[in-house]
Amino acid sequence: MTKKQPISTAPKDGSKIQVFWTDEDGQENESIGQYRSLDRLKATGGQWDETDAGWWIFTDSNTQKKVVPHSWQPAGKSGDEDTEEE
C-alpha cells in the first residue's frame, strides 16, 4: 500500500492522481484529481484567470470542482482498505 504524501510533492504535469481533501462540512474525501495550470486551462478555451489554476476533480460524469487537497498518492494504489493511519 502506498502511503499518503504531502500535496506539495504531487506531480503538476496534468497526470491523474488520488487526492485527499476536506470539504466545507469537515468531511474527509478522496477523489481522482488533476492539477491544471493556467496555460492548460486557457488551451481548452473560455475565460480563465490565475485563480482557476489548481487541483480539479469530477464530482460526477459532467461536473468538475476545484478542491484544495492536503495529501495525495498515485491513482489506483490505495489497496482494498486503508486501515493504517500514521
C-alpha positions in Angstrom: 0.0 0.0 0.0 1.3 3.4 -0.9 1.3 6.0 1.9 -0.2 9.4 1.5 2.2 12.1 0.7 2.0 15.9 1.2 0.3 17.7 -1.7 3.3 19.9 -2.2 5.1 16.8 -3.6 2.4 15.9 -6.1 3.1 16.0 -9.8 1.7 19.1 -11.5 2.2 17.8 -15.1 -1.5 17.0 -15.7 -1.3 13.4 -14.6 -4.2 12.0 -12.6 -3.6 11.1 -9.0 -5.6 10.2 -5.9 -6.1 13.4 -3.8 -7.4 13.7 -0.3 -9.3 16.8 0.7 -11.7 18.1 3.3 -15.0 19.7 2.3 -16.8 22.7 3.8 -18.6 20.4 6.2 -15.4 18.9 7.5 -15.9 15.6 5.7 -12.7 13.9 4.5 -12.9 12.9 0.8 -10.8 11.2 -1.7 -11.1 11.6 -5.5 -9.1 11.2 -8.7 -7.7 14.7 -9.3 -5.6 16.5 -11.7 -3.5 19.7 -11.4 -4.4 22.2 -14.1 -2.1 25.1 -14.8 -3.4 28.4 -16.2 -1.8 27.6 -19.5 -3.5 24.2 -19.7 -6.9 25.8 -18.8 -6.5 28.5 -21.4 -5.7 25.9 -24.1 -9.2 24.5 -23.6 -10.8 27.8 -24.5 -13.0 30.0 -22.4 -12.1 32.7 -19.9 -9.7 31.6 -17.2 -7.6 33.6 -14.8 -4.8 32.7 -12.3 -7.4 31.9 -9.6 -8.7 29.0 -11.7 -5.3 27.1 -11.7 -5.2 24.3 -9.2 -6.5 20.8 -8.3 -9.7 19.7 -10.1 -11.8 16.6 -9.6 -15.0 15.3 -11.2 -18.0 15.1 -8.8 -19.9 13.2 -11.4 -19.5 12.5 -15.1 -20.4 16.1 -16.1 -19.4 18.2 -13.2 -15.9 19.3 -12.1 -14.9 21.1 -8.9 -11.7 22.8 -7.8 -10.5 21.5 -4.4 -7.6 22.2 -2.1 -6.2 18.7 -1.2 -3.9 18.2 1.7 -2.3 14.9 0.5 -2.0 12.5 -2.4 -0.9 9.1 -3.6 -0.6 7.6 -7.1 -4.1 6.8 -8.6 -5.3 3.2 -8.1 -2.7 2.4 -5.4 -4.8 2.7 -2.2 -5.3 -1.0 -1.7 -8.6 -2.6 -0.6 -8.9 -0.8 2.7 -6.8 2.0 4.3 -6.9 0.9 7.9 -3.4 2.1 8.8 -3.2 5.8 9.9 0.1 7.4 10.6 
